[in-house]
């Protein structure tokens, strides 16, 4: 389940330069028929659909809806940028070598496969469910070290399983410094603030408290580690969906 995190501002850009990743994101746009907006400084923005991703010939195909004047101005522009929204993610890439290959009610265009894509996390951060297993965990130092199971995580915060034997925190309460163990060889020091407490069924159906928390003053290196973790989790989710 992917749920939005309302407490976090934009986390900035994330550059994808791997050819396989670029092709995978573009193909997902094409397969889902998601609209792409073409922007140029000297032309009015035009709406298009990505129709082809040709990795063998390093090219992409687009179907453009617009007037001849809009098309002409777009083709004359030296700097064209494509923007698309995939779920809660904004994708942006440069459109290089744009040319028209056929005319009609909708113009068919061709361009070079972009070398990289910039991905911007929108305000509602993508939250991924934690895999079944030992990690991730949040280790909170108290009189005795407490290990809390992380149910889902995003670059903005996480949800914790709160055992009934522990005193429940209140909304606004600070947690930390604590150690977030993403994997056996990956851990971060974090500070959290409790946003809310809800009751949800546990894996065995038993009612259990869940604490939704936001990261507070997280460092840039830690944010990059979290972004990479979320990216890998998203890839696993997409692969699992494709196999079903």
Secondary structure, 3 states (H helix, E strand, C coil): CCCCECCCCCCCEEEECCHHHHHHHHHHHHHHCCEEEEEECCEEEEEEEEEEEECCCCEEEEEEECCHHHHHHHHHCCCEEEEEEECCEEEEEEECCCEEEECCCCEEEEEECCCCEEEEECCCECCEECCCCCCCEEEECCCCCEEEEEEEECCCEEEEEECCCCCCCCCCCEEEEEEEEEECCEEEEEEEEEEEEEEEECCCCCEEEEEEEEECCCCHHHHHHHHHHHHHHHHHHHHHHHHC
